[in-house]
């Protein structure tokens, strides 16, 4: 019976090169954000790629589209959250039915509340796909830190005590 294949993380720990077929298109390398992304989405792109760039296998070329979607959704959520913080969850209604009250315009739900809720749900899904939550990171083979010695953990006697 053949032995099961080692994951890229185990191959790196044992001093072997990662199997290229497990790297879809190769490591990402930290590309530039798409030109059409809003400013806040570009800032998130820069933050995420800087963090993920320390792990050579975390983001791969096949992940550019989903990373772009994550950053754009982040900017949408941030804009809606800022509007809610500025104007509140309830805003004066604009229709004629809303202005028929004796006390002035009737308050209605701020549309940004629904936008923020929808964007937050999409962000949770994208974070899971990209390995951005602690639970999702356990399932993603992100490799070791570039400046970390892969054999240091193996030689550390404290690992046997945990």
C-alpha positions as CSV (number, residue, x, y, z in Angstrom):
1,X,0.0,0.0,0.0
2,X,1.5,3.4,-1.0
3,X,2.2,5.9,1.7
4,X,-0.1,9.0,1.8
5,X,1.5,12.2,0.4
6,X,2.9,14.7,2.8
7,X,1.3,18.2,2.9
8,X,3.5,21.1,1.7
9,X,3.8,22.2,5.4
10,X,5.3,18.8,6.3
11,X,7.5,18.8,3.3
12,X,8.9,22.2,4.2
13,X,9.4,21.1,7.9
14,X,11.4,18.1,6.7
15,X,13.6,20.3,4.5
16,X,12.0,19.3,1.2
17,X,10.7,21.6,-1.4
18,X,6.9,22.1,-1.6
19,X,5.1,20.1,-4.3
20,X,4.3,22.6,-7.1
21,X,1.0,20.9,-8.0
22,X,-0.3,21.9,-4.6
23,X,0.5,25.5,-5.3
24,X,-2.2,26.8,-7.7
25,X,-0.3,29.1,-10.0
26,X,2.5,29.5,-7.5
27,X,2.7,31.8,-4.5
28,X,1.1,35.2,-4.9
29,X,4.1,37.2,-4.2
30,X,2.2,40.4,-3.2
31,X,0.7,41.8,-6.4
32,X,-0.7,45.4,-6.7
33,X,-4.3,46.0,-6.0
34,X,-6.6,46.3,-9.1
35,X,-6.8,50.0,-10.3
36,X,-10.6,50.1,-9.9
37,X,-10.7,49.3,-6.2
38,X,-11.8,52.1,-3.9
39,X,-9.3,53.7,-1.6
40,X,-10.4,51.9,1.5
41,X,-10.4,48.6,-0.3
42,X,-6.8,49.3,-1.5
43,X,-5.8,50.0,2.1
44,X,-7.3,46.6,3.2
45,X,-5.5,44.9,0.2
46,X,-2.2,46.3,1.4
47,X,-2.8,45.3,5.0
48,X,-3.8,41.7,4.1
49,X,-1.1,41.1,1.5
50,X,1.5,42.4,4.0
51,X,0.4,39.9,6.6
52,X,-0.1,37.0,4.3
53,X,3.1,37.7,2.5
54,X,5.1,36.5,5.6
55,X,3.7,33.0,4.9
56,X,4.9,32.0,1.4
57,X,2.0,29.5,0.7
58,X,-1.0,31.4,2.2
59,X,-2.1,33.3,-0.9
60,X,-1.6,31.9,-4.3
61,X,-2.3,33.3,-7.8
62,X,-5.6,31.6,-8.0
63,X,-6.7,33.6,-4.9
64,X,-6.5,37.1,-6.5
65,X,-10.2,37.1,-7.5
66,X,-11.5,36.1,-4.0
67,X,-9.0,38.5,-2.3
68,X,-10.4,41.3,-4.6
69,X,-13.9,40.4,-3.7
70,X,-13.0,40.4,0.0
71,X,-11.4,43.9,-0.1
72,X,-14.3,45.4,-2.1
73,X,-16.8,43.9,0.3
74,X,-14.7,45.2,3.2
75,X,-14.9,48.7,1.8
76,X,-18.7,48.4,1.3
77,X,-19.2,47.2,4.9
78,X,-16.9,50.0,6.2
79,X,-18.8,52.7,4.3
80,X,-22.2,51.4,5.6
81,X,-20.9,51.1,9.1
82,X,-19.6,54.7,9.0
83,X,-23.0,55.9,7.7
84,X,-24.7,54.1,10.6
85,X,-22.3,55.7,13.1
86,X,-22.9,59.1,11.6
87,X,-26.7,59.1,11.1
88,X,-27.8,56.3,13.4
89,X,-29.9,53.2,12.8
90,X,-33.0,55.3,12.3
91,X,-33.2,58.2,9.8
92,X,-36.0,60.6,8.9
93,X,-38.3,59.2,6.2
94,X,-38.4,60.9,2.8
95,X,-41.7,59.8,1.4
96,X,-45.0,61.8,1.7
97,X,-46.4,59.1,4.0
98,X,-43.4,59.5,6.3
99,X,-43.8,63.2,6.6
100,X,-47.6,63.1,7.6
101,X,-46.9,62.9,11.3
102,X,-47.7,65.6,13.8
103,X,-44.3,65.4,15.3
104,X,-42.4,65.9,12.1
105,X,-41.0,63.2,9.8
106,X,-41.4,59.6,10.9
107,X,-38.2,57.7,11.5
108,X,-37.4,54.7,9.3
109,X,-34.6,52.1,9.2
110,X,-31.4,53.4,7.7
111,X,-30.8,51.5,4.5
112,X,-27.1,51.2,5.5
113,X,-28.1,48.8,8.2
114,X,-29.2,46.2,5.6
115,X,-26.1,46.9,3.4
116,X,-23.8,46.4,6.4
117,X,-25.6,43.2,7.4
118,X,-25.3,41.8,3.9
119,X,-21.7,42.8,3.6
120,X,-20.9,41.3,7.0
121,X,-22.4,37.9,6.0
122,X,-20.3,38.0,2.7
123,X,-17.2,39.0,4.7
124,X,-17.6,36.0,7.0
125,X,-17.8,33.6,4.0
126,X,-14.8,35.2,2.2
127,X,-12.8,35.2,5.5
128,X,-13.4,31.4,5.8
129,X,-12.3,30.9,2.2
130,X,-9.1,32.9,2.6
131,X,-8.2,31.5,6.0
132,X,-8.6,34.8,7.8
133,X,-10.3,33.4,11.0
134,X,-8.5,31.4,13.6
135,X,-10.6,28.3,12.8
136,X,-10.2,28.6,9.0
137,X,-6.4,29.2,9.4
138,X,-6.1,25.8,11.0
139,X,-7.5,24.2,7.9
140,X,-5.3,26.2,5.4
141,X,-1.8,25.1,4.6
142,X,-0.2,28.6,4.9
143,X,3.4,27.3,5.3
144,X,5.8,28.7,7.8
145,X,6.9,32.3,8.3
146,X,9.7,33.2,5.9
147,X,12.0,34.4,8.6
148,X,11.2,31.4,10.9
149,X,13.5,28.4,11.0
150,X,11.3,25.4,10.1
151,X,13.5,23.1,12.3
152,X,13.3,25.3,15.3
153,X,10.0,23.8,16.5
154,X,11.3,20.3,16.1
155,X,14.3,21.0,18.3
156,X,12.4,23.0,20.9
157,X,12.0,20.9,24.1
158,X,9.1,23.0,25.2
159,X,6.9,21.5,22.5
160,X,6.9,18.2,24.3
161,X,5.5,19.8,27.5
162,X,2.4,21.1,25.8
